[in-house]
Amino acid sequence: MYKNIDVELAKKGWKKKMLSGQTGIAYNTLLSKLAGSYPFTLDECFLIKDALDPNLTIEYLFKESEWGGVPMEEIIKMQKQILLVQVINLSVIVANLLIMLKR
Protein backbone atom coordinates (compact mmCIF):
# COMPACT_ATOMS: atom_id res chain seq x y z
CA MET A 1 0.00 0.00 0.00
CA TYR A 2 2.87 2.37 0.78
CA LYS A 3 5.11 1.83 -2.22
CA ASN A 4 7.59 4.52 -1.20
CA ILE A 5 8.33 2.63 1.99
CA ASP A 6 9.02 -0.45 -0.16
CA VAL A 7 11.31 1.65 -2.37
CA GLU A 8 13.27 2.92 0.62
CA LEU A 9 13.52 -0.56 2.13
CA ALA A 10 14.93 -1.82 -1.17
CA LYS A 11 17.48 1.01 -1.29
CA LYS A 12 18.75 -0.03 2.14
CA GLY A 13 18.56 -3.73 1.33
CA TRP A 14 16.18 -4.22 4.25
CA LYS A 15 13.25 -6.55 4.66
CA LYS A 16 10.20 -5.54 6.67
CA LYS A 17 11.51 -7.64 9.55
CA MET A 18 14.55 -5.36 9.75
CA LEU A 19 12.31 -2.27 9.77
CA SER A 20 10.33 -3.84 12.59
CA GLY A 21 13.50 -4.34 14.61
CA GLN A 22 14.81 -0.84 13.93
CA THR A 23 11.53 0.84 14.91
CA GLY A 24 10.37 -1.42 17.73
CA ILE A 25 7.03 -1.91 15.97
CA ALA A 26 5.97 -5.57 16.32
CA TYR A 27 6.45 -7.38 13.00
CA ASN A 28 2.84 -8.56 12.63
CA THR A 29 1.57 -5.09 13.57
CA LEU A 30 3.88 -3.52 11.00
CA LEU A 31 2.68 -5.91 8.29
CA SER A 32 -0.98 -5.20 9.08
CA LYS A 33 -0.45 -1.47 9.03
CA LEU A 34 1.60 -1.55 5.81
CA ALA A 35 -1.24 -3.53 4.22
CA GLY A 36 -3.67 -0.79 5.27
CA SER A 37 -5.62 -2.93 7.74
CA TYR A 38 -4.90 -0.46 10.53
CA PRO A 39 -3.65 3.14 10.52
CA PHE A 40 -0.18 4.10 11.69
CA THR A 41 0.10 6.40 14.70
CA LEU A 42 2.03 9.62 14.17
CA ASP A 43 4.78 8.29 16.44
CA GLU A 44 5.10 5.15 14.30
CA CYS A 45 5.33 7.28 11.16
CA PHE A 46 8.26 9.19 12.64
CA LEU A 47 9.93 5.97 13.85
CA ILE A 48 9.75 4.57 10.31
CA LYS A 49 10.97 7.82 8.76
CA ASP A 50 13.91 8.07 11.14
CA ALA A 51 14.84 4.41 10.63
CA LEU A 52 14.78 4.67 6.84
CA ASP A 53 16.19 8.18 6.38
CA PRO A 54 15.60 11.20 8.62
CA ASN A 55 15.75 13.44 5.53
CA LEU A 56 12.64 11.85 3.99
CA THR A 57 9.24 13.39 4.56
CA ILE A 58 6.24 11.72 6.15
CA GLU A 59 4.16 12.80 3.14
CA TYR A 60 6.51 10.98 0.75
CA LEU A 61 6.74 7.77 2.78
CA PHE A 62 3.04 7.44 3.51
CA LYS A 63 1.67 8.47 0.14
CA GLU A 64 -0.64 5.61 -0.76
CA SER A 65 -0.26 5.79 -4.53
CA GLU A 66 0.26 8.12 -7.44
CA TRP A 67 -3.44 8.00 -8.26
CA GLY A 68 -5.19 9.97 -5.54
CA GLY A 69 -5.04 7.36 -2.80
CA VAL A 70 -6.31 4.47 -4.93
CA PRO A 71 -4.53 1.28 -3.82
CA MET A 72 -1.99 -0.01 -6.32
CA GLU A 73 -3.83 -3.35 -6.63
CA GLU A 74 -6.92 -1.49 -7.81
CA ILE A 75 -4.90 0.50 -10.35
CA ILE A 76 -3.42 -2.71 -11.76
CA LYS A 77 -6.90 -4.25 -11.98
CA MET A 78 -8.18 -1.20 -13.89
CA GLN A 79 -5.18 -1.27 -16.22
CA LYS A 80 -5.85 -4.94 -17.04
CA GLN A 81 -9.49 -4.13 -17.82
CA ILE A 82 -8.46 -1.25 -20.08
CA LEU A 83 -5.97 -3.49 -21.87
CA LEU A 84 -8.66 -6.13 -22.43
CA VAL A 85 -11.01 -3.52 -23.96
CA GLN A 86 -8.18 -2.32 -26.21
CA VAL A 87 -7.50 -5.88 -27.40
CA ILE A 88 -11.19 -6.39 -28.15
CA ASN A 89 -11.35 -3.09 -30.06
CA LEU A 90 -8.26 -4.03 -32.04
CA SER A 91 -9.81 -7.41 -32.89
CA VAL A 92 -12.93 -5.67 -34.21
CA ILE A 93 -10.80 -3.36 -36.35
CA VAL A 94 -8.83 -6.29 -37.78
CA ALA A 95 -12.05 -8.21 -38.50
CA ASN A 96 -13.53 -5.19 -40.31
CA LEU A 97 -10.35 -4.76 -42.36
CA LEU A 98 -10.45 -8.42 -43.38
CA ILE A 99 -14.07 -8.06 -44.46
CA MET A 100 -13.21 -4.97 -46.51
CA LEU A 101 -10.28 -6.75 -48.19
CA LYS A 102 -12.49 -9.68 -49.25
CA ARG A 103 -14.85 -7.35 -51.17
N, C-alpha and C positions, 0 to 999 in steps of 0.2 A: 504494500500500500504506500509506503514511503520510499520511493525509488532512490531518492537522493541519499538516504541513509545507507541503502545497499551499495550505491556508488562509492561512498566514503569508506565503507567497510572493505570493499574490494581494493581501493587505493592503499589501505593499510595492510591488506592481506589478512584481515580478521574475519572470523566467523561470528555469528550472533552470540555464541557461547562466550567468546572473548569479550564482547561488548557487555554482556551480562556481568562478567567478573570485574571489568574495569569500572562499571557504574554502581555495582551492588544491587542492581535490579534482578530479582529472581528470574532465572532463565525462562521458565514457563510463562511468567507474567510478561516478560519482555516479548516473547513470541506472540502472545495473545494481543498485546497492545500494538505491535507492529502489523498484525493482521487486521487491525481496526475493530477488534471485538470489544475493546475497552479503551477509553481515552488515557493519554499520558497526563500526569500531573505536570505543572510548570517546573517543579523541582526535577522531575525525571527528564524533562526536555533539556534542562541545563546540564544535568549529569551526562547525558548522551553527547551534547554539543562539546562539552569540555573534554570528554574522553576521545572523541573523534578528532576535533580540531577547534580550539577556543576561538579561532578567527572566523569560523563559519557562523552563519546566522540561524536563529531558530526558524525563521520563515523559510529559508532554503531547505533545511533538513526535514521539516515537517510539512512541506508542500506535498499534497496528496497525488497530484498528477499535473500534467501540462494542460489538461482539458477541463478547467474549472471545477476541480474536486471530484471528477468522475473517476472511479477506480480503474486502474490499468486493465484489469480483466474485462471490464465492460467495454472499454475502448477497443480491445482486441476482438471481442465478440462482434462489435459494430463493424469493424474493418473487414472481418470475414464475411459478414452479410453483404456489405457493399461490393466486395470482390465477387461474390456469387452472382449478384444482380448484373455486374459488368460482364461476367462470362456468359450469362444468359442473353444479354443484349447483343453481345458479339456473335453468339450462335445464330440469333435471328438475322443479323445483318449478313452473315455468311450464307445462310439458307436463302435469303432474298436475292443475293448476288448469283447464286447457283441457278435459281429459277430464271433470272433475267438472262443468263448466259445460254440457257437451253432454248430460248425463244428464237 
